[in-house]
Structures are given as structure tokens and as C-alpha cells.
Amino acid sequence: MSVSDRLNCELIRPTDERYEAARAVWNGSVDHRPAAIARPRSDAEVVEALLRARDDGMEIAVRGGGHSMQGHSMSDGGLTIDLSALKGVQLDARGRRARVGGGALLGDVARAAGPRGLAILYGHVSHTGVAGLTLGGGIGWIARRHGLTIDRLLSARVVTAEGEVVRASDEENTDLFWGLRGGGGNFGIVTEFEFELCQHGPEVLAGMVLHPLERAAEALRFSRDFMDDAPDEVTVYETFMTVPPGPPFPEALHGRPALALGVVYAGDPGEGERLLRPLREFGPPALDAVGRMPVTAVQEMLDPTAPHGMRNHSKSQWLAELPDTAIERLVELHADVPSSMSMIITARMGGAVERVDPDRTAFVHRDAYRLLWVVGAWWEGDDAEQIAWTQGVFDALTPQGTGGVYVNSLQDEPEARIRDAYSAAAWSRLVEVKDRWDPDNVFRLNYNVPPSARLRAA
């Protein structure tokens, strides 16, 4: 008798007509076929699915939003515990608190909190899972002003590897709480997050400034220097992209490589209009599409660049500097991009992110100067060519890198590269948390922190 014959929650098996849609994840390069997909509606059903799978010796995957670049959220032959039924958002607007289910997406929270002028510290795409973003740290559009997503996490309700339901916070199970804030899904299944919300919106100044590739180097140099002196309220993601056809993009640039400056001002829109004027007027740009919009629109404005089902391969690193020579090289590399959906992204960090003690959470790269994220994305074509281009951009900027990496940007990486997401001291501490909460490495479909060698040998 298999686990799928003994569960009370909704189950989707390979013979079910819903199976193909249910096993699909965001990255179209992933083609995993679980033995069964369980969709629990409560903590009790999560516990039951977990323990039954353990009894049967099945590999366990946990799906929040399904955005894992590596496809960790879908088992290949084991049981996937899909939290999509646990996506409620309970908002306490007066107390500026929100309880968010482990299967909720960023868009779910934006729609609940945005009209009230509140937000969690959100990422870049509305269909990203709250769980994955949070457990990896959570960088995004308003991090310079308000910090990482984990910096406003108050508590988490967790189903442990032994099937217990515990609360982790600064007062309870503090070691687990530390590990959850940056250590990924290594320690349990988070069925609910409690966040302190920040004041943001309901109207936000945001949008995009576009420059043709022939002027991209000077525009990126200007943006780099502008951001080095910018207040924390300003975030700019400088993105090499291919201009889509249709409005609002100028027809002369359709299908051509360009540099887009994605902008969000996390403060009074009127003040933002004044502060952002130099960035919006430099060039002048081919398009200035910055304007006032609701928080929900900000959360959704990059959704067209990250559709479900597209093949993806990414590489990322923290940069210690972005000299003119590196900028010129980026322009050259993007001129030869093999897919119109691929992007090179760089963004100034700092602000509220770096004002948190790096020992407070497992996310330790608080002092990173810049992020570089190369996203190879394609619908069809030669996978090897796309991956080689992505790797080539990464390699070209490695001399400016710190050696560190943001754990949520990892792809298929060896343990040594996973360790680069942490300091040596943080890694040792993560292993201690793993030894206590998951010594059998039940939760290993993630950027894995294995338990200590002593426990593995036993």
C-alpha cells in the first residue's frame, strides 16, 4: 500500500487528469514526475502526509510558489507536499501585522495589504511564493528602505521532520528562527508566517526608463553613480533586456537589445518625482515610463518577463565594484544574447539591508555592494548555447565578485557554492540547527545544509 492510498487530504496521482498541470513548476527546464502530489488544507494534514511519506521511505518535496530555479519544489518519484491550499492572508491593518499561509504568493499579499498602504518586503514577480522568498532572505524593490523580508518576520509556524508543529520566534525555538531567516527550506515546512508590515503605498512612484544599447554604457555609469549617493527610498534595477513589441515601447526599438532602469521610490511620490528627475532626464532616454501606480501594479510590473513554463538557467554573485570596464563588457555580452527573454541584472544594495547585524540572521552578506543576476531564459532552441551565454556573463564579472552568492539565485550548484551563501561561522551554526531539527535530512530537496558527518555516519 502506497502513501497515496492512506492520506485524507486531496491527492493527485499520475493517472489523474490534473496531474500534468499539478506537477508543472515555473521553470520549464524542470520535468519532475512525483509519485503523488498531496494538497493539505491544515497543519494536521501536512503532518499526516509527511509522516506517511517517511514511513514509506519516500523522498519529500515541499511546494510553496513553485519558483525554485532548480525545481526543488517538485519531487521526481517521491511525494510533493503542495501548500497551495494554505494561501490565506489575515491582515491586522491597525496593528500592521499579517499572517500569511505557506502557500501564498506575493500577489496575494499585495492585493490584501496594498490598498491599505501596507506591504511585506516583497520581491520582483507577483507569482513568487512568499515562503521561498522569505526563507532565502528576501531581496526586492523596497529592501534598501525597509530591509529584507526576513527582517520583518516575527514568527513562523513550522511542521518539523518528526511531525511536530512548533512556533519559532525571537522568544521560542530561537535557533530554528535564526536558521529559517536565510537558511532556506532545510529545517521544516513553514505553514504560516507572521510579518510586521511596513507603510508603503497605496500609491507608489515606479516604472522604467529605457535606453538603446548604443547608449547603455553611459546610462549605466550614470545610474551607478546616481545610486551610490541616492537615499534609501530609491531602488534601481539596471537590466539589459530585449525590447518587446508593442506599447509603450518605441517601435524603432522593438526586438532590439537595450538597457532598462527599473525604478521604485519607497516614499512620498511627490518627493520621489524631484529626486528621480536627474535619472529620468539623463540621455535623454528613449522612454520614460515612470509614474504613480498602486502597490499591486508595482508587484506585477515584471510579471511579463518571467512567464511560467519558460526554460531558465541563472547565475548570480555579489559584486564588490562595478568599474567602467565591467560595464563595457556587459554591453558587449548582451549584444550577443541568444534569446530575447534573457536578461542581465545588476542593482545597488545597501541601505536598511546593511544596517542589520549580520549575526542576527543566516543571511550574512549584509554589506554587499551590488547584485549581479544573469538570467538565461528561452522557449526553444539550443539549451547548451543559452547556458553557455549565462555562464560567460557570470565569468566575465567574477573579477569584480566577492565570492559570495544570494541563496535564492542558485541553480544546480555543488555544496561548496551553497556554502558561499554564508560565512564559515554561519554554515557551522546552520549545521547545528540541522542536527537538532532534521538530523535525517528529510528536507534535502533545497540548497541543502546536510547534517553533520557524525550524524550521517550513525
Secondary structure as UniProt FT lines:
FT   HELIX           3..5
FT   STRAND          10..12
FT   TURN            14..15
FT   TURN            17..18
FT   HELIX           19..23
FT   TURN            28..29
FT   STRAND          36..39
FT   HELIX           43..55
FT   TURN            56..57
FT   STRAND          60..63
FT   TURN            69..70
FT   TURN            72..73
FT   STRAND          79..82
FT   TURN            84..85
FT   STRAND          89..92
FT   TURN            93..96
FT   STRAND          97..101
FT   TURN            102..103
FT   HELIX           106..113
FT   HELIX           114..116
FT   STRAND          118..119
FT   TURN            126..127
FT   HELIX           130..135
FT   TURN            141..142
FT   HELIX           143..146
FT   HELIX           149..152
FT   STRAND          153..159
FT   TURN            161..162
FT   STRAND          165..169
FT   HELIX           174..180
FT   TURN            181..182
FT   TURN            184..185
FT   STRAND          189..196
FT   STRAND          198..199
FT   STRAND          203..212
FT   HELIX           213..215
FT   HELIX           216..228
FT   TURN            232..233
FT   STRAND          234..242
FT   TURN            247..248
FT   HELIX           251..253
FT   TURN            254..255
FT   STRAND          257..265
FT   HELIX           269..281
FT   STRAND          287..288
FT   STRAND          291..294
FT   HELIX           295..300
FT   TURN            301..302
FT   HELIX           303..305
FT   TURN            308..309
FT   STRAND          311..319
FT   HELIX           324..335
FT   TURN            340..341
FT   STRAND          343..348
FT   HELIX           351..355
FT   TURN            358..359
FT   TURN            366..367
FT   STRAND          370..378
FT   HELIX           383..397
FT   HELIX           398..400
FT   HELIX           407..409
FT   HELIX           415..419
FT   TURN            420..421
FT   HELIX           424..437
FT   TURN            439..440
FT   HELIX           453..457
//
